[in-house]
Amino acid sequence: MPYTFFRSCFLFLLITFNSGGYAASAHEQDQLSLILQQFDTLERLATQAEAASTAEPDDRYRFDYSRLIRDLQSIRSGVRGYVSPSRAQPRDPAELVGNYRIDTPSAESSP
């Protein structure tokens, strides 16, 4: 199930990532660079999964790949901003959605 896989990856990366201050050491910079590479891989896998998914008309739910990809891009942007900040002013962090299930409207008409 893609939801469990992506959720596990998010949890792993968020536990690994420490979001305070600037990257203090070369080791931390290396680790954050690896995280960015993993986000690139996750985005590529999500794009491939979206292209391969077949939405059946009678499916009640389907996975929202576009929302997942936007969240991945948002997190990647935050990591890049930490590694090489463009300015010293505080940013307004966007909240992640975290719910990637879309309710598909039924084919039956309402009374």
A tleap script that builds the chain and sets N, CA, C and O, in Angstrom:
source leaprc.protein.ff14SB
mol = sequence {
  NMET PRO TYR THR PHE PHE ARG SER CYS PHE
  LEU PHE LEU LEU ILE THR PHE ASN SER GLY
  GLY TYR ALA ALA SER ALA HIE GLU GLN ASP
  GLN LEU SER LEU ILE LEU GLN GLN PHE ASP
  THR LEU GLU ARG LEU ALA THR GLN ALA GLU
  ALA ALA SER THR ALA GLU PRO ASP ASP ARG
  TYR ARG PHE ASP TYR SER ARG LEU ILE ARG
  ASP LEU GLN SER ILE ARG SER GLY VAL ARG
  GLY TYR VAL SER PRO SER ARG ALA GLN PRO
  ARG ASP PRO ALA GLU LEU VAL GLY ASN TYR
  ARG ILE ASP THR PRO SER ALA GLU SER SER
  CPRO
}
set mol.1.N position { 0.845 -1.172 0.000 }
set mol.1.CA position { 0.000 0.000 0.000 }
set mol.1.C position { 0.896 1.243 0.000 }
set mol.1.O position { 1.710 1.400 0.910 }
set mol.2.N position { 0.770 2.126 -0.989 }
set mol.2.CA position { 1.655 3.284 -1.102 }
set mol.2.C position { 1.584 4.216 0.104 }
set mol.2.O position { 2.592 4.815 0.479 }
set mol.3.N position { 0.418 4.345 0.708 }
set mol.3.CA position { 0.257 5.267 1.825 }
set mol.3.C position { 1.192 4.895 2.972 }
set mol.3.O position { 1.853 5.765 3.537 }
set mol.4.N position { 1.251 3.633 3.314 }
set mol.4.CA position { 2.101 3.177 4.410 }
set mol.4.C position { 3.565 3.382 4.066 }
set mol.4.O position { 4.342 3.813 4.917 }
set mol.5.N position { 3.954 3.081 2.840 }
set mol.5.CA position { 5.341 3.255 2.414 }
set mol.5.C position { 5.766 4.711 2.527 }
set mol.5.O position { 6.807 5.004 3.115 }
set mol.6.N position { 4.985 5.621 1.978 }
set mol.6.CA position { 5.356 7.027 1.997 }
set mol.6.C position { 5.312 7.592 3.417 }
set mol.6.O position { 6.142 8.422 3.788 }
set mol.7.N position { 4.347 7.142 4.201 }
set mol.7.CA position { 4.259 7.615 5.578 }
set mol.7.C position { 5.482 7.168 6.376 }
set mol.7.O position { 6.023 7.938 7.169 }
set mol.8.N position { 5.916 5.929 6.169 }
set mol.8.CA position { 7.103 5.417 6.846 }
set mol.8.C position { 8.339 6.212 6.438 }
set mol.8.O position { 9.183 6.535 7.275 }
set mol.9.N position { 8.440 6.525 5.150 }
set mol.9.CA position { 9.580 7.320 4.672 }
set mol.9.C position { 9.565 8.708 5.291 }
set mol.9.O position { 10.608 9.211 5.708 }
set mol.10.N position { 8.395 9.333 5.355 }
set mol.10.CA position { 8.285 10.659 5.965 }
set mol.10.C position { 8.717 10.623 7.423 }
set mol.10.O position { 9.488 11.472 7.870 }
set mol.11.N position { 8.221 9.643 8.158 }
set mol.11.CA position { 8.566 9.549 9.572 }
set mol.11.C position { 10.062 9.344 9.754 }
set mol.11.O position { 10.671 9.970 10.621 }
set mol.12.N position { 10.657 8.479 8.952 }
set mol.12.CA position { 12.092 8.252 9.045 }
set mol.12.C position { 12.869 9.535 8.773 }
set mol.12.O position { 13.784 9.882 9.519 }
set mol.13.N position { 12.506 10.231 7.714 }
set mol.13.CA position { 13.232 11.447 7.358 }
set mol.13.C position { 13.009 12.565 8.375 }
set mol.13.O position { 13.932 13.325 8.667 }
set mol.14.N position { 11.816 12.670 8.906 }
set mol.14.CA position { 11.549 13.713 9.890 }
set mol.14.C position { 12.245 13.431 11.210 }
set mol.14.O position { 12.653 14.364 11.901 }
set mol.15.N position { 12.387 12.167 11.573 }
set mol.15.CA position { 13.129 11.827 12.785 }
set mol.15.C position { 14.609 12.117 12.587 }
set mol.15.O position { 15.279 12.591 13.504 }
set mol.16.N position { 15.122 11.833 11.391 }
set mol.16.CA position { 16.530 12.052 11.090 }
set mol.16.C position { 16.869 13.537 11.038 }
set mol.16.O position { 17.976 13.940 11.395 }
set mol.17.N position { 15.924 14.339 10.598 }
set mol.17.CA position { 16.159 15.766 10.375 }
set mol.17.C position { 15.974 16.564 11.660 }
set mol.17.O position { 14.962 16.425 12.346 }
set mol.18.N position { 16.949 17.393 11.976 }
set mol.18.CA position { 16.864 18.269 13.138 }
set mol.18.C position { 16.728 19.694 12.619 }
set mol.18.O position { 17.619 20.178 11.921 }
set mol.19.N position { 15.637 20.372 12.943 }
set mol.19.CA position { 15.337 21.659 12.316 }
set mol.19.C position { 15.685 22.857 13.190 }
set mol.19.O position { 14.846 23.741 13.367 }
set mol.20.N position { 16.875 22.915 13.732 }
set mol.20.CA position { 17.245 24.070 14.540 }
set mol.20.C position { 18.510 24.721 14.035 }
set mol.20.O position { 19.518 24.045 13.831 }
set mol.21.N position { 18.472 26.033 13.829 }
set mol.21.CA position { 19.662 26.777 13.445 }
set mol.21.C position { 20.193 26.410 12.081 }
set mol.21.O position { 19.481 25.848 11.249 }
set mol.22.N position { 21.472 26.740 11.859 }
set mol.22.CA position { 22.125 26.433 10.597 }
set mol.22.C position { 22.902 25.140 10.724 }
set mol.22.O position { 23.219 24.701 11.830 }
set mol.23.N position { 23.205 24.535 9.595 }
set mol.23.CA position { 23.982 23.298 9.604 }
set mol.23.C position { 25.325 23.572 10.260 }
set mol.23.O position { 26.104 24.392 9.774 }
set mol.24.N position { 25.595 22.887 11.364 }
set mol.24.CA position { 26.746 23.217 12.194 }
set mol.24.C position { 28.022 22.527 11.749 }
set mol.24.O position { 29.110 23.020 12.050 }
set mol.25.N position { 27.935 21.422 11.053 }
set mol.25.CA position { 29.143 20.685 10.722 }
set mol.25.C position { 29.054 20.125 9.307 }
set mol.25.O position { 27.996 20.093 8.679 }
set mol.26.N position { 30.209 19.691 8.846 }
set mol.26.CA position { 30.250 19.076 7.515 }
set mol.26.C position { 29.468 17.771 7.513 }
set mol.26.O position { 28.831 17.419 6.520 }
set mol.27.N position { 29.522 17.056 8.634 }
set mol.27.CA position { 28.778 15.800 8.738 }
set mol.27.C position { 27.273 16.054 8.602 }
set mol.27.O position { 26.577 15.321 7.899 }
set mol.28.N position { 26.777 17.095 9.277 }
set mol.28.CA position { 25.346 17.412 9.182 }
set mol.28.C position { 24.985 17.815 7.764 }
set mol.28.O position { 23.936 17.426 7.251 }
set mol.29.N position { 25.845 18.589 7.133 }
set mol.29.CA position { 25.593 18.995 5.746 }
set mol.29.C position { 25.526 17.769 4.836 }
set mol.29.O position { 24.679 17.697 3.945 }
set mol.30.N position { 26.425 16.806 5.064 }
set mol.30.CA position { 26.404 15.569 4.277 }
set mol.30.C position { 25.102 14.808 4.496 }
set mol.30.O position { 24.495 14.315 3.545 }
set mol.31.N position { 24.678 14.715 5.753 }
set mol.31.CA position { 23.446 14.005 6.061 }
set mol.31.C position { 22.234 14.681 5.416 }
set mol.31.O position { 21.355 14.008 4.877 }
set mol.32.N position { 22.191 15.999 5.474 }
set mol.32.CA position { 21.077 16.733 4.863 }
set mol.32.C position { 21.103 16.609 3.345 }
set mol.32.O position { 20.051 16.573 2.706 }
set mol.33.N position { 22.281 16.543 2.775 }
set mol.33.CA position { 22.400 16.327 1.334 }
set mol.33.C position { 21.840 14.960 0.957 }
set mol.33.O position { 21.176 14.823 -0.071 }
set mol.34.N position { 22.104 13.950 1.782 }
set mol.34.CA position { 21.532 12.621 1.534 }
set mol.34.C position { 20.011 12.643 1.649 }
set mol.34.O position { 19.315 11.991 0.870 }
set mol.35.N position { 19.502 13.386 2.614 }
set mol.35.CA position { 18.050 13.509 2.768 }
set mol.35.C position { 17.441 14.144 1.521 }
set mol.35.O position { 16.400 13.696 1.040 }
set mol.36.N position { 18.089 15.186 0.995 }
set mol.36.CA position { 17.584 15.827 -0.222 }
set mol.36.C position { 17.567 14.838 -1.390 }
set mol.36.O position { 16.629 14.839 -2.188 }
set mol.37.N position { 18.591 14.001 -1.493 }
set mol.37.CA position { 18.614 12.983 -2.552 }
set mol.37.C position { 17.468 11.990 -2.371 }
set mol.37.O position { 16.852 11.552 -3.343 }
set mol.38.N position { 17.190 11.640 -1.111 }
set mol.38.CA position { 16.090 10.720 -0.853 }
set mol.38.C position { 14.747 11.346 -1.213 }
set mol.38.O position { 13.858 10.655 -1.710 }
set mol.39.N position { 14.590 12.638 -0.969 }
set mol.39.CA position { 13.359 13.314 -1.374 }
set mol.39.C position { 13.221 13.325 -2.887 }
set mol.39.O position { 12.117 13.166 -3.408 }
set mol.40.N position { 14.335 13.512 -3.606 }
set mol.40.CA position { 14.275 13.438 -5.069 }
set mol.40.C position { 13.795 12.060 -5.518 }
set mol.40.O position { 12.979 11.942 -6.432 }
set mol.41.N position { 14.317 11.012 -4.857 }
set mol.41.CA position { 13.913 9.653 -5.183 }
set mol.41.C position { 12.442 9.436 -4.864 }
set mol.41.O position { 11.711 8.855 -5.666 }
set mol.42.N position { 11.999 9.902 -3.689 }
set mol.42.CA position { 10.592 9.760 -3.316 }
set mol.42.C position { 9.676 10.467 -4.303 }
set mol.42.O position { 8.631 9.934 -4.679 }
set mol.43.N position { 10.062 11.653 -4.718 }
set mol.43.CA position { 9.222 12.382 -5.680 }
set mol.43.C position { 9.155 11.644 -7.007 }
set mol.43.O position { 8.091 11.558 -7.620 }
set mol.44.N position { 10.290 11.111 -7.454 }
set mol.44.CA position { 10.303 10.357 -8.707 }
set mol.44.C position { 9.419 9.107 -8.586 }
set mol.44.O position { 8.666 8.789 -9.506 }
set mol.45.N position { 9.511 8.396 -7.444 }
set mol.45.CA position { 8.674 7.209 -7.240 }
set mol.45.C position { 7.190 7.568 -7.189 }
set mol.45.O position { 6.354 6.841 -7.723 }
set mol.46.N position { 6.866 8.687 -6.548 }
set mol.46.CA position { 5.466 9.116 -6.467 }
set mol.46.C position { 4.941 9.469 -7.855 }
set mol.46.O position { 3.801 9.146 -8.189 }
set mol.47.N position { 5.760 10.124 -8.656 }
set mol.47.CA position { 5.353 10.476 -10.019 }
set mol.47.C position { 5.131 9.220 -10.855 }
set mol.47.O position { 4.165 9.136 -11.614 }
set mol.48.N position { 6.029 8.241 -10.713 }
set mol.48.CA position { 5.868 6.983 -11.447 }
set mol.48.C position { 4.629 6.229 -10.983 }
set mol.48.O position { 3.896 5.671 -11.800 }
set mol.49.N position { 4.393 6.213 -9.671 }
set mol.49.CA position { 3.218 5.521 -9.138 }
set mol.49.C position { 1.934 6.187 -9.614 }
set mol.49.O position { 0.948 5.514 -9.911 }
set mol.50.N position { 1.956 7.516 -9.684 }
set mol.50.CA position { 0.779 8.244 -10.163 }
set mol.50.C position { 0.503 7.898 -11.624 }
set mol.50.O position { -0.646 7.688 -12.016 }
set mol.51.N position { 1.558 7.839 -12.418 }
set mol.51.CA position { 1.388 7.518 -13.835 }
set mol.51.C position { 0.902 6.075 -14.026 }
set mol.51.O position { 0.162 5.786 -14.966 }
set mol.52.N position { 1.321 5.179 -13.137 }
set mol.52.CA position { 0.949 3.772 -13.265 }
set mol.52.C position { -0.392 3.451 -12.622 }
set mol.52.O position { -0.955 2.385 -12.871 }
set mol.53.N position { -0.911 4.352 -11.803 }
set mol.53.CA position { -2.166 4.057 -11.107 }
set mol.53.C position { -3.332 4.096 -12.085 }
set mol.53.O position { -3.366 4.891 -13.024 }
set mol.54.N position { -4.270 3.222 -11.831 }
set mol.54.CA position { -5.473 3.180 -12.650 }
set mol.54.C position { -6.655 3.436 -11.739 }
set mol.54.O position { -6.980 2.614 -10.883 }
set mol.55.N position { -7.285 4.561 -11.924 }
set mol.55.CA position { -8.446 4.927 -11.111 }
set mol.55.C position { -9.681 4.279 -11.712 }
set mol.55.O position { -10.090 4.594 -12.830 }
set mol.56.N position { -10.254 3.387 -10.962 }
set mol.56.CA position { -11.473 2.731 -11.395 }
set mol.56.C position { -12.667 3.626 -11.057 }
set mol.56.O position { -12.667 4.272 -10.008 }
set mol.57.N position { -13.672 3.677 -11.912 }
set mol.57.CA position { -14.824 4.551 -11.653 }
set mol.57.C position { -15.585 4.186 -10.377 }
set mol.57.O position { -16.230 5.048 -9.780 }
set mol.58.N position { -15.518 2.916 -9.952 }
set mol.58.CA position { -16.263 2.534 -8.758 }
set mol.58.C position { -15.418 2.568 -7.482 }
set mol.58.O position { -15.897 2.162 -6.423 }
set mol.59.N position { -14.162 3.047 -7.562 }
set mol.59.CA position { -13.318 3.191 -6.374 }
set mol.59.C position { -13.855 4.315 -5.500 }
set mol.59.O position { -14.142 5.413 -5.976 }
set mol.60.N position { -13.984 4.017 -4.216 }
set mol.60.CA position { -14.460 5.051 -3.291 }
set mol.60.C position { -13.338 6.021 -2.920 }
set mol.60.O position { -13.572 7.218 -2.751 }
set mol.61.N position { -12.130 5.499 -2.797 }
set mol.61.CA position { -10.978 6.323 -2.442 }
set mol.61.C position { -9.863 6.105 -3.449 }
set mol.61.O position { -9.770 5.058 -4.090 }
set mol.62.N position { -9.026 7.115 -3.569 }
set mol.62.CA position { -7.813 6.975 -4.361 }
set mol.62.C position { -6.721 7.822 -3.699 }
set mol.62.O position { -7.013 8.735 -2.927 }
set mol.63.N position { -5.485 7.511 -4.005 }
set mol.63.CA position { -4.352 8.196 -3.389 }
set mol.63.C position { -4.113 9.528 -4.079 }
set mol.63.O position { -4.117 9.600 -5.308 }
set mol.64.N position { -3.906 10.580 -3.304 }
set mol.64.CA position { -3.687 11.919 -3.844 }
set mol.64.C position { -2.193 12.154 -4.044 }
set mol.64.O position { -1.526 12.729 -3.184 }
set mol.65.N position { -1.677 11.709 -5.176 }
set mol.65.CA position { -0.249 11.817 -5.468 }
set mol.65.C position { 0.191 13.270 -5.609 }
set mol.65.O position { 1.293 13.620 -5.186 }
set mol.66.N position { -0.631 14.105 -6.184 }
set mol.66.CA position { -0.228 15.501 -6.381 }
set mol.66.C position { -0.026 16.207 -5.041 }
set mol.66.O position { 0.885 17.024 -4.904 }
set mol.67.N position { -0.863 15.901 -4.057 }
set mol.67.CA position { -0.700 16.496 -2.729 }
set mol.67.C position { 0.582 15.995 -2.072 }
set mol.67.O position { 1.292 16.768 -1.428 }
set mol.68.N position { 0.881 14.715 -2.229 }
set mol.68.CA position { 2.107 14.142 -1.689 }
set mol.68.C position { 3.324 14.826 -2.307 }
set mol.68.O position { 4.265 15.187 -1.600 }
set mol.69.N position { 3.302 15.003 -3.621 }
set mol.69.CA position { 4.431 15.628 -4.309 }
set mol.69.C position { 4.606 17.069 -3.844 }
set mol.69.O position { 5.736 17.521 -3.659 }
set mol.70.N position { 3.512 17.797 -3.653 }
set mol.70.CA position { 3.610 19.174 -3.141 }
set mol.70.C position { 4.224 19.193 -1.742 }
set mol.70.O position { 5.052 20.053 -1.442 }
set mol.71.N position { 3.823 18.251 -0.884 }
set mol.71.CA position { 4.391 18.179 0.466 }
set mol.71.C position { 5.875 17.836 0.421 }
set mol.71.O position { 6.664 18.400 1.179 }
set mol.72.N position { 6.259 16.922 -0.457 }
set mol.72.CA position { 7.677 16.590 -0.611 }
set mol.72.C position { 8.474 17.813 -1.040 }
set mol.72.O position { 9.564 18.058 -0.523 }
set mol.73.N position { 7.937 18.580 -1.980 }
set mol.73.CA position { 8.609 19.782 -2.443 }
set mol.73.C position { 8.719 20.811 -1.321 }
set mol.73.O position { 9.728 21.506 -1.208 }
set mol.74.N position { 7.688 20.904 -0.501 }
set mol.74.CA position { 7.704 21.835 0.621 }
set mol.74.C position { 8.769 21.458 1.644 }
set mol.74.O position { 9.506 22.320 2.122 }
set mol.75.N position { 8.850 20.187 1.975 }
set mol.75.CA position { 9.860 19.734 2.935 }
set mol.75.C position { 11.251 19.929 2.353 }
set mol.75.O position { 12.155 20.397 3.046 }
set mol.76.N position { 11.429 19.572 1.080 }
set mol.76.CA position { 12.730 19.744 0.433 }
set mol.76.C position { 13.148 21.206 0.439 }
set mol.76.O position { 14.316 21.521 0.670 }
set mol.77.N position { 12.213 22.086 0.190 }
set mol.77.CA position { 12.504 23.516 0.220 }
set mol.77.C position { 12.965 23.956 1.611 }
set mol.77.O position { 13.880 24.770 1.733 }
set mol.78.N position { 12.340 23.422 2.651 }
set mol.78.CA position { 12.744 23.751 4.017 }
set mol.78.C position { 14.140 23.264 4.341 }
set mol.78.O position { 14.906 23.971 4.997 }
set mol.79.N position { 14.485 22.063 3.891 }
set mol.79.CA position { 15.829 21.533 4.129 }
set mol.79.C position { 16.852 22.367 3.383 }
set mol.79.O position { 17.897 22.712 3.935 }
set mol.80.N position { 16.559 22.694 2.132 }
set mol.80.CA position { 17.491 23.529 1.354 }
set mol.80.C position { 17.662 24.908 1.989 }
set mol.80.O position { 18.763 25.457 2.010 }
set mol.81.N position { 16.569 25.462 2.504 }
set mol.81.CA position { 16.648 26.761 3.170 }
set mol.81.C position { 17.482 26.703 4.434 }
set mol.81.O position { 18.101 27.699 4.809 }
set mol.82.N position { 17.513 25.565 5.094 }
set mol.82.CA position { 18.323 25.385 6.299 }
set mol.82.C position { 19.795 25.256 5.939 }
set mol.82.O position { 20.660 25.857 6.577 }
set mol.83.N position { 20.071 24.458 4.898 }
set mol.83.CA position { 21.451 24.213 4.499 }
set mol.83.C position { 22.092 25.484 3.936 }
set mol.83.O position { 23.235 25.801 4.266 }
set mol.84.N position { 21.372 26.195 3.104 }
set mol.84.CA position { 21.908 27.425 2.516 }
set mol.84.C position { 20.827 28.500 2.540 }
set mol.84.O position { 20.162 28.736 1.531 }
set mol.85.N position { 20.650 29.151 3.685 }
set mol.85.CA position { 19.582 30.148 3.815 }
set mol.85.C position { 19.826 31.349 2.905 }
set mol.85.O position { 20.957 31.802 2.730 }
set mol.86.N position { 18.741 31.846 2.334 }
set mol.86.CA position { 18.848 32.999 1.452 }
set mol.86.C position { 18.842 34.308 2.232 }
set mol.86.O position { 19.290 35.341 1.734 }
set mol.87.N position { 18.326 34.255 3.469 }
set mol.87.CA position { 18.269 35.453 4.301 }
set mol.87.C position { 18.141 35.025 5.762 }
set mol.87.O position { 17.849 33.866 6.061 }
set mol.88.N position { 18.358 35.949 6.637 }
set mol.88.CA position { 18.322 35.630 8.067 }
set mol.88.C position { 16.973 35.945 8.691 }
set mol.88.O position { 16.835 35.863 9.912 }
set mol.89.N position { 15.979 36.300 7.895 }
set mol.89.CA position { 14.662 36.632 8.420 }
set mol.89.C position { 13.844 35.362 8.623 }
set mol.89.O position { 14.020 34.389 7.891 }
set mol.90.N position { 12.960 35.363 9.603 }
set mol.90.CA position { 12.129 34.170 9.819 }
set mol.90.C position { 11.168 33.947 8.658 }
set mol.90.O position { 10.709 34.886 8.008 }
set mol.91.N position { 10.880 32.667 8.422 }
set mol.91.CA position { 9.950 32.294 7.359 }
set mol.91.C position { 8.633 31.877 7.978 }
set mol.91.O position { 8.560 31.540 9.160 }
set mol.92.N position { 7.595 31.906 7.161 }
set mol.92.CA position { 6.288 31.415 7.581 }
set mol.92.C position { 6.156 29.991 7.061 }
set mol.92.O position { 5.866 29.793 5.881 }
set mol.93.N position { 6.364 28.986 7.926 }
set mol.93.CA position { 6.304 27.610 7.430 }
set mol.93.C position { 4.879 27.208 7.051 }
set mol.93.O position { 3.925 27.497 7.773 }
set mol.94.N position { 4.753 26.546 5.924 }
set mol.94.CA position { 3.445 26.051 5.489 }
set mol.94.C position { 3.181 24.717 6.179 }
set mol.94.O position { 4.091 23.909 6.365 }
set mol.95.N position { 1.956 24.505 6.544 }
set mol.95.CA position { 1.588 23.264 7.221 }
set mol.95.C position { 1.378 22.153 6.199 }
set mol.95.O position { 0.749 22.356 5.160 }
set mol.96.N position { 1.920 20.967 6.513 }
set mol.96.CA position { 1.716 19.813 5.644 }
set mol.96.C position { 0.312 19.283 5.838 }
set mol.96.O position { -0.253 19.368 6.929 }
set mol.97.N position { -0.234 18.747 4.796 }
set mol.97.CA position { -1.591 18.229 4.852 }
set mol.97.C position { -1.616 16.866 5.528 }
set mol.97.O position { -2.366 16.661 6.482 }
set mol.98.N position { -0.806 15.935 5.045 }
set mol.98.CA position { -0.683 14.622 5.659 }
set mol.98.C position { -1.790 13.637 5.335 }
set mol.98.O position { -1.617 12.445 5.590 }
set mol.99.N position { -2.897 14.061 4.795 }
set mol.99.CA position { -3.983 13.153 4.430 }
set mol.99.C position { -3.973 13.026 2.917 }
set mol.99.O position { -4.248 13.992 2.205 }
set mol.100.N position { -3.657 11.830 2.423 }
set mol.100.CA position { -3.488 11.642 0.995 }
set mol.100.C position { -4.573 10.763 0.384 }
set mol.100.O position { -4.381 10.200 -0.693 }
set mol.101.N position { -5.694 10.645 1.056 }
set mol.101.CA position { -6.802 9.853 0.526 }
set mol.101.C position { -7.862 10.803 -0.002 }
set mol.101.O position { -8.267 11.736 0.691 }
set mol.102.N position { -8.310 10.567 -1.222 }
set mol.102.CA position { -9.341 11.389 -1.846 }
set mol.102.C position { -10.622 10.568 -1.912 }
set mol.102.O position { -10.612 9.440 -2.404 }
set mol.103.N position { -11.704 11.118 -1.427 }
set mol.103.CA position { -13.003 10.467 -1.569 }
set mol.103.C position { -13.490 10.688 -2.989 }
set mol.103.O position { -13.582 11.825 -3.450 }
set mol.104.N position { -13.796 9.619 -3.670 }
set mol.104.CA position { -14.292 9.706 -5.038 }
set mol.104.C position { -15.811 9.766 -4.984 }
set mol.104.O position { -16.439 8.907 -4.366 }
set mol.105.N position { -16.412 10.768 -5.623 }
set mol.105.CA position { -17.881 10.849 -5.607 }
set mol.105.C position { -18.478 9.638 -6.307 }
set mol.105.O position { -17.956 9.155 -7.311 }
set mol.106.N position { -19.575 9.166 -5.756 }
set mol.106.CA position { -20.224 7.991 -6.336 }
set mol.106.C position { -20.893 8.357 -7.651 }
set mol.106.O position { -21.245 9.512 -7.891 }
set mol.107.N position { -21.062 7.343 -8.499 }
set mol.107.CA position { -21.664 7.548 -9.815 }
set mol.107.C position { -23.180 7.719 -9.719 }
set mol.107.O position { -23.814 8.200 -10.658 }
set mol.108.N position { -23.759 7.323 -8.578 }
set mol.108.CA position { -25.203 7.442 -8.405 }
set mol.108.C position { -25.585 8.899 -8.174 }
set mol.108.O position { -24.862 9.637 -7.506 }
set mol.109.N position { -26.705 9.302 -8.719 }
set mol.109.CA position { -27.153 10.677 -8.529 }
set mol.109.C position { -27.879 10.818 -7.211 }
set mol.109.O position { -28.522 9.877 -6.745 }
set mol.110.N position { -27.781 11.984 -6.610 }
set mol.110.CA position { -28.457 12.247 -5.353 }
set mol.110.C position { -29.913 12.606 -5.596 }
set mol.110.O position { -30.236 13.200 -6.625 }
set mol.111.N position { -30.811 12.252 -4.656 }
set mol.111.CA position { -32.240 12.577 -4.855 }
set mol.111.C position { -32.515 14.048 -4.723 }
set mol.111.O position { -33.661 14.477 -4.861 }
savepdb mol mol.pdb
quit
